[in-house]
Amino acid sequence: MIWKVLYQPSKKQSPRRETTLSLYVEADTEVEAHALVEDNTDYEIEFIEPLQGEHLAYEQKDPDFKITEFNTK
């Protein structure tokens, strides 16, 4: 499943809507998606949402859509 992760680039800064960014990860569960981002970045995760069906198709139309892959080995 594809998950959209909304995050702040730094845990040291208080969250602001204007600085919220997003990335996409592939994982079996939300817990696994959270762990991938938490273990491989310094991002402050705000929200994780599953993407499927029409919602996924809409996100994939964005030219910047790219699944983030982490080197977990």
Contact map, one row per residue, 1 for C-alpha under 8 A:
1110000000000000000000000111100000000000000000000111000000000000000000000
1111000000000000000000011110000000000000000000000111000100000000000000000
1111100000000000000000011110010010000000000000011110000000000000000000000
0111110000000000000001111000000000000000000000011110000000000000000000000
0011111000000000000001111000000000000000000011111000000000000000000000000
0001111100000000000111100000000000000000000011110000000000000000000000000
0000111110000000000111000000000000000000001111100000000000000000000000000
0000011111100011001110000000000000000000001111000000000000000000000000000
0000001111100000001110000000000000000000011100000000000000000000000000000
0000000111111000000000000000000000000000011100000000000000000000000000000
0000000111111100000000000000000000000000011100000000000000000000000000000
0000000001111100000000000000000000000000000000000000000000000000000000000
0000000001111110000000000000000000000000000000000000000000000000000000000
0000000000111111000000000000000000000000000000000000000000000000000000000
0000000100001111101100000000000000000000000000000000000000000000000000000
0000000100000111111100000000000000000000000000000000000000000000000000000
0000000000000011111100000000000000000000000000000000000000000000000000000
0000000000000001111100000000000000000000000000000000000000000000000000000
0000000110000011111110000000000000000000000000000000000000000000000000000
0000011110000011111111000000000000000000000000000000000000000000000000000
0000011110000000001111100000000000000000000000000000000000000000000000000
0001111000000000000111110000000000000000000000000000000000000000000000000
0001110000000000000011111000000000000000000000000000000000000000011100000
0111100000000000000001111100000000000000000000000000000000000000111100000
0111100000000000000000111110000010000000000000000000000000000000001110000
1110000000000000000000011111000010000000000000000000000000000000001100000
1110000000000000000000001111110110000000000000000000000000000000000000000
1000000000000000000000000111110110000000000000000000000000000000000000000
1000000000000000000000000011111110000000000000000000000000000000000000000
0010000000000000000000000011111111000000000000011100000000000000000000000
0000000000000000000000000000111111100000000000000000000000000000000000000
0000000000000000000000000011111111110000000000000000000000000000000000000
0010000000000000000000001111111111111000000000000000000000000000000000000
0000000000000000000000000000011111111100000010010000000000000000000000000
0000000000000000000000000000001111111110000000000000000000000000000000000
0000000000000000000000000000000111111111000000000000000000000000000001000
0000000000000000000000000000000011111111101000000000000000000000000000000
0000000000000000000000000000000001111111111010000000000000000000000000000
0000000000000000000000000000000000111111100000000000000000000000000000000
0000000000000000000000000000000000011111110000000000000000000000000001000
0000000000000000000000000000000000001111111000000000000000000000000000000
0000000011100000000000000000000000000101111100000000000000000000000000000
0000001111100000000000000000000000001100111110000000000000000000000000000
0000001111100000000000000000000000000000011111000000000000000000000000000
0000111100000000000000000000000001000100001111110000000000000000000000000
0000111100000000000000000000000000000000000111110000000000000000000000000
0000111000000000000000000000000000000000000011111000000000000000000000000
0011110000000000000000000000010001000000000011111100000000000000000000000
0011100000000000000000000000010000000000000000111110000000000000000000000
1111000000000000000000000000010000000000000000011111000000000000000000000
1111000000000000000000000000000000000000000000001111101100000000000000000
1100000000000000000000000000000000000000000000000111111110000000000000000
0000000000000000000000000000000000000000000000000011111110000000000000000
0000000000000000000000000000000000000000000000000001111111000000000000000
0000000000000000000000000000000000000000000000000011111111100000000000000
0100000000000000000000000000000000000000000000000011111111110000000000000
0000000000000000000000000000000000000000000000000001111111111000000000000
0000000000000000000000000000000000000000000000000000011111111100000000000
0000000000000000000000000000000000000000000000000000001111111100100000000
0000000000000000000000000000000000000000000000000000000111111110100000000
0000000000000000000000000000000000000000000000000000000011111110100000000
0000000000000000000000000000000000000000000000000000000001111111100000000
0000000000000000000000000000000000000000000000000000000000011111100000000
0000000000000000000000000000000000000000000000000000000000000111110000000
0000000000000000000000010000000000000000000000000000000000111111111000000
0000000000000000000000110000000000000000000000000000000000000001111100000
0000000000000000000000111100000000000000000000000000000000000000111110000
0000000000000000000000111100000000000000000000000000000000000000011111000
0000000000000000000000001000000000000000000000000000000000000000001111100
0000000000000000000000000000000000010001000000000000000000000000000111110
0000000000000000000000000000000000000000000000000000000000000000000011111
0000000000000000000000000000000000000000000000000000000000000000000001111
0000000000000000000000000000000000000000000000000000000000000000000000111
